[in-house]
Amino acid sequence: MGYRTLGRTGLKVSEIGFGGYPVDDPDIVRYALDRGINYIDTSHCYRGGRSETTIGEALRGLRDRVVLTTKWCPHHIGRPAKKQVFLDMLDQSLKRLQTDHVDIVLNHEVGKNSDGVGLGRLQNPEMFEAFEAARQTGKARFLGASGHDPDLMGVMHHAVDSGRFDVLLCRYSFLDYPEQNRLIDKAHAKGVGFIAMKTLAGAKGADLDRFRDRHATFKQAALKWVLSNAKVSNLVISISSARQVDEYVPASGQPLRQADADILKEYEEAFSTQVCRYSGACLPECPENVRIADILRFSMYYHEYKQENRALESYARLVASERAAHCVNCSGFCEQACDYDLPIRTLLIRAHEKLAPGAGCPAPGVSGPPDPGRES
């Protein structure tokens, strides 16, 4: 495992980070630690707190071996973004994680499409007051922000320019990178750590093993592409099995070879017109205000990540008017605005057929706080 410095935090983090959304078995976390992973990412809202509980059990007696990140997300639990709410959320996270502090707390999913506010969340004085209180009591060391909405670049450039955020967690992949590179360059110049997520460019295809040669898999190639940018601090990827650890860890410390580039090229040729880049260009063209990017992400969870419950629960929490039922009789204005030639209407109808309440298996636990878990 290779290690890099996380910007001005000075923390040494493993190039491959443990995305904690799906993990249920503490032994998997410990297995990852034994293979060099020392960065763990979770959130207060991931699976109703079960992610933090599993990680807390895994880190009993091992807390000093890891750099630990969780997230603030009052909008996901229907609470106001007030100082005491932030602090209460952090205390709940610390209890589940069985620790007295986290190294980093991120403002989770900052973006107008996700939280209804966007940039204003990074300007909230009560959030800063809460972080300062947490820092002074030793409960959190560094502050950051995560996001992947269409307004991502404006939000994250503000985070860097403000000088108040130490870490960014952003989407970054071989299919979605020109604007991110400018952000990464600026963040690096100002000492802000940049952590990549959504690194598999949609993980399209029922069997990604066909995108391999004798020595590399598609996933390894995609991770090596991200890490080939020396200004990226590390990446996080969802992990729920020892097999995934064994596949992802070898991507660290390895150059991007021609065989890797060939695999990525083959993938791009096969799936470029099926992977949403979350540019947002289609959104103003929809006469019904369908949540296009969110629905395509939920569909990715269902079809590619095989996280059916996650997708069903997320879709069920959309207001009915925001779902893709409208798309059946639509002329597809969204497709005319897409720079990547995605058959958006077809993809949305496919998603609705699987994710609509009553379609397929019912979504368990749809009452209560949202459970989006989109960060890894």
C-alpha positions in Angstrom: 0.0 0.0 0.0 1.2 3.5 -0.9 0.5 6.4 1.3 0.1 10.1 0.6 -0.3 13.3 2.7 -3.8 14.6 3.0 -3.1 18.3 2.2 -2.3 20.6 5.1 -3.8 18.2 7.6 -0.4 16.4 7.5 -2.2 13.0 7.9 -0.7 10.1 6.0 -3.5 8.2 4.3 -3.6 5.0 2.3 -4.0 5.5 -1.4 -7.0 3.2 -1.3 -9.6 4.3 1.3 -12.4 2.1 2.8 -15.8 3.4 1.8 -17.9 2.3 4.7 -21.5 2.5 3.4 -22.2 -1.2 2.7 -20.0 -3.0 5.3 -21.8 -5.3 7.8 -19.0 -7.4 9.1 -16.3 -5.9 11.4 -13.9 -8.6 10.2 -13.9 -7.1 6.7 -12.7 -3.8 8.2 -9.9 -5.4 10.1 -9.0 -7.5 7.0 -8.6 -4.2 5.1 -6.5 -2.7 7.9 -4.2 -5.7 7.8 -3.6 -5.1 4.1 -2.6 -1.5 4.5 -5.8 0.5 4.3 -5.8 3.1 7.0 -8.4 5.6 5.8 -12.0 4.9 6.6 -15.0 7.0 5.4 -18.5 6.7 6.8 -21.5 8.9 7.7 -24.0 9.5 10.4 -26.8 8.6 7.9 -25.3 5.6 6.2 -27.9 2.8 6.6 -29.4 4.5 9.6 -26.1 4.4 11.5 -25.3 0.7 10.9 -22.2 1.6 9.0 -20.7 3.5 11.9 -21.7 0.8 14.4 -19.9 -1.9 12.3 -16.8 0.2 12.0 -16.8 1.1 15.7 -16.9 -2.6 16.5 -14.1 -3.3 14.1 -11.9 -0.5 15.5 -12.1 -1.5 19.1 -8.5 -1.4 20.3 -7.3 -0.3 16.8 -8.5 3.3 16.6 -4.9 4.6 16.5 -4.3 2.8 13.3 -6.7 4.7 11.2 -7.7 8.1 9.9 -11.4 8.2 10.5 -14.0 10.4 8.7 -17.7 10.8 9.2 -20.2 13.3 7.9 -22.7 16.0 9.0 -26.0 15.6 7.2 -28.9 17.2 9.2 -30.9 17.6 5.9 -31.0 13.8 5.7 -32.7 13.4 9.1 -35.1 16.3 8.8 -33.3 18.5 11.3 -32.4 22.2 11.0 -28.7 23.1 10.3 -28.2 24.5 13.8 -25.1 24.4 16.0 -26.6 22.0 18.6 -27.9 19.7 15.9 -24.5 19.4 14.4 -22.9 18.7 17.8 -25.6 16.1 18.7 -25.1 14.3 15.4 -21.3 14.2 16.0 -21.9 12.8 19.5 -24.1 10.1 18.2 -21.5 9.2 15.6 -18.8 9.0 18.2 -20.9 6.8 20.3 -21.5 4.4 17.4 -17.8 4.5 16.4 -16.7 3.8 19.9 -14.2 6.7 19.9 -13.7 10.1 21.4 -12.9 11.8 18.2 -12.9 11.7 14.4 -10.1 13.1 12.3 -12.3 14.7 9.7 -15.9 15.7 9.6 -17.4 16.5 6.2 -20.5 18.4 5.2 -22.3 15.7 3.4 -23.6 15.9 -0.2 -23.4 19.7 -0.6 -25.4 20.6 -3.7 -28.7 22.2 -4.4 -30.0 19.1 -6.1 -29.3 17.0 -3.0 -29.9 19.4 -0.1 -32.1 22.1 -1.6 -29.5 24.7 -0.5 -26.1 24.1 -2.1 -23.4 26.7 -1.5 -25.2 28.3 1.4 -24.4 25.2 3.5 -20.7 26.1 3.3 -21.5 29.6 4.5 -23.6 28.6 7.5 -22.2 30.3 10.6 -23.8 27.8 13.0 -21.9 25.0 11.2 -18.6 26.8 11.7 -19.5 27.4 15.4 -20.3 23.7 15.8 -17.0 22.7 14.2 -15.0 25.1 16.4 -16.7 23.7 19.5 -15.9 20.2 18.3 -12.3 21.1 17.5 -11.7 22.7 20.9 -13.1 19.7 22.7 -11.0 17.4 20.6 -14.0 15.6 19.0 -13.0 16.6 15.4 -9.7 17.7 14.0 -10.4 18.9 10.4 -13.3 20.2 8.4 -14.3 19.3 4.8 -17.1 19.0 2.3 -18.4 16.3 -0.1 -20.6 16.5 -3.1 -21.4 15.3 -6.6 -24.3 17.5 -7.8 -24.3 19.6 -11.0 -23.2 22.6 -9.0 -20.2 20.7 -7.7 -17.5 22.9 -9.2 -18.9 26.2 -7.8 -19.4 24.7 -4.4 -16.0 23.1 -4.2 -14.1 26.1 -5.6 -15.8 28.2 -2.9 -14.7 25.7 -0.3 -11.1 26.0 -1.5 -11.1 29.8 -1.9 -12.7 30.3 1.6 -9.7 28.9 3.3 -12.0 27.3 5.9 -12.1 23.7 4.6 -9.2 21.2 4.8 -10.5 18.3 2.8 -12.7 17.8 -0.3 -14.5 14.6 -1.3 -15.5 14.7 -5.0 -16.4 12.5 -7.9 -13.4 11.9 -10.2 -13.0 9.2 -12.9 -11.5 8.6 -16.3 -14.9 9.5 -17.9 -15.5 12.7 -15.8 -12.5 14.8 -15.2 -11.7 18.0 -17.1 -13.3 20.4 -14.7 -12.1 18.4 -11.7 -8.5 18.7 -12.7 -8.7 22.5 -12.4 -10.2 22.1 -8.9 -7.6 19.5 -7.9 -4.7 21.8 -9.1 -6.2 24.7 -7.0 -6.8 22.5 -4.0 -3.2 21.2 -4.1 -1.8 24.7 -4.4 -3.7 25.8 -1.3 -3.0 22.7 0.8 -6.5 21.3 0.6 -6.6 17.5 0.5 -8.6 16.0 -2.4 -10.2 12.6 -2.0 -11.8 11.0 -5.1 -15.0 9.0 -5.1 -17.3 7.6 -7.9 -14.1 6.3 -9.4 -15.5 3.5 -11.4 -17.4 5.7 -13.9 -20.7 4.0 -13.3 -19.4 0.5 -13.0 -21.5 -0.5 -16.0 -21.8 -4.0 -17.2 -23.2 -7.1 -15.4 -19.7 -8.7 -15.4 -16.8 -6.3 -15.3 -14.4 -9.3 -15.4 -14.7 -9.3 -19.2 -12.7 -6.0 -19.0 -9.4 -7.6 -18.0 -6.2 -9.0 -19.3 -4.1 -11.6 -17.5 -2.8 -9.0 -15.0 -5.4 -6.3 -14.5 -9.1 -5.9 -14.0 -11.3 -2.9 -15.0 -11.6 -1.8 -11.4 -7.9 -1.9 -10.8 -7.3 0.1 -14.1 -9.9 2.7 -13.0 -8.3 3.1 -9.6 -4.8 3.4 -11.1 -6.0 6.1 -13.4 -7.2 8.2 -10.5 -4.0 7.6 -8.5 -1.9 8.5 -11.5 -2.7 12.1 -10.6 -0.1 12.8 -7.9 -2.2 15.8 -6.6 -5.0 13.4 -5.6 -4.6 12.6 -1.9 -6.4 9.2 -2.1 -9.7 7.6 -3.2 -12.5 5.9 -1.3 -14.4 3.0 -2.8 -17.2 1.0 -1.2 -16.0 -2.2 0.4 -18.1 -5.1 1.8 -16.0 -8.2 1.2 -12.5 -9.5 1.5 -12.6 -10.2 -2.3 -13.0 -6.5 -2.9 -10.1 -5.7 -0.6 -7.9 -8.1 -2.5 -8.9 -6.6 -5.8 -8.5 -3.0 -4.9 -5.4 -2.9 -2.8 -3.0 -4.0 -5.7 -4.0 -0.9 -7.6 -2.0 1.2 -5.1 1.6 2.0 -6.0 1.3 0.7 -9.5 1.7 2.7 -12.7 -1.0 3.0 -15.3 0.2 0.5 -17.9 -0.9 0.3 -21.6 -3.0 -2.8 -20.7 -4.9 -0.6 -18.2 -5.4 2.1 -20.7 -6.7 -0.4 -23.2 -9.2 -1.7 -20.7 -10.5 1.8 -19.9 -10.8 2.5 -23.6 -12.8 -0.6 -24.2 -15.1 0.3 -21.3 -15.5 3.9 -22.7 -16.4 2.6 -26.1 -19.0 0.2 -24.7 -20.6 2.5 -22.0 -19.8 6.1 -22.6 -23.4 6.8 -23.7 -24.8 5.1 -20.6 -22.9 6.8 -17.8 -24.4 10.1 -16.4 -21.7 12.7 -15.7 -24.1 14.8 -13.5 -23.4 17.9 -15.6 -27.0 19.1 -15.0 -27.4 20.3 -18.6 -30.6 18.2 -19.0 -32.4 19.5 -15.8 -33.7 22.8 -17.1 -35.1 21.0 -20.2 -37.4 18.7 -18.2 -41.0 20.1 -18.2 -41.9 18.0 -15.1 -38.7 18.7 -13.0 -37.9 15.0 -12.8 -34.8 14.3 -10.6 -32.9 13.0 -13.5 -29.3 12.7 -12.1 -30.5 11.3 -8.8 -32.7 8.7 -10.5 -29.8 7.6 -12.7 -27.6 7.3 -9.6 -30.2 5.2 -7.8 -30.4 3.0 -10.9 -26.7 2.6 -10.8 -27.0 1.4 -7.2 -29.6 -1.1 -8.2 -28.2 -2.5 -11.5 -24.4 -2.1 -11.2 -23.7 -2.0 -7.4 -26.3 -4.6 -6.6 -27.4 -2.5 -3.6 -31.1 -3.0 -4.3 -32.5 -1.9 -1.0 -30.4 1.3 -1.1 -31.8 2.1 -4.5 -35.4 1.3 -3.6 -35.4 3.2 -0.4 -33.9 6.3 -2.1 -36.3 6.3 -4.9 -39.3 5.8 -2.6 -38.4 9.0 -0.8 -38.6 11.1 -3.9 -41.8 13.1 -4.1 -44.1 11.3 -6.6 -43.9 14.2 -9.1 -40.1 14.0 -9.2 -40.1 10.3 -10.3 -39.7 9.1 -13.8 -43.3 8.1 -14.4 -43.6 11.3 -16.5 -41.0 10.0 -18.9 -43.2 7.4 -20.5 -45.2 9.9 -22.5 -42.4 12.5 -22.9 -40.7 13.6 -26.1 -37.2 13.4 -24.4 -36.3 17.1 -24.3 -33.5 16.1 -21.8 -31.7 14.0 -24.4 -31.3 17.0 -26.7 -29.4 18.9 -24.0 -27.1 16.0 -23.1 -23.5 16.5 -24.3 -22.8 12.8 -24.0 -25.6 11.4 -26.1 -27.2 9.4 -23.3 -30.6 7.9 -24.1 -31.9 9.5 -20.9 -35.6 8.9 -21.4 -34.9 5.1 -21.9 -32.7 5.0 -18.9 -35.2 6.8 -16.7 -38.1 4.5 -17.8 -35.9 1.5 -17.1 -35.1 2.9 -13.6 -38.8 3.6 -12.8 -39.8 0.1 -13.8 -37.5 -1.4 -11.2 -37.5 1.3 -8.5 -41.1 2.6 -8.3 -42.9 1.6 -5.1 -44.7 -1.7 -5.9 -42.3 -2.6 -8.7 -40.1 -5.6 -7.9 -39.5 -6.2 -4.2 -40.8 -3.6 -1.8 -38.3 -1.2 -0.3 -37.9 -2.0 3.4 -37.9 0.7 6.0 -39.0 3.5 3.7 -40.3 5.5 6.7 -37.8 7.5 8.6 -34.8 9.5 7.6 -33.3 9.2 4.1 -30.5 6.7 3.6 -28.8 7.9 0.5 -25.2 6.8 1.1 -23.9 8.2 -2.1 -20.2 9.0 -1.2 -18.3 5.9 -2.0 
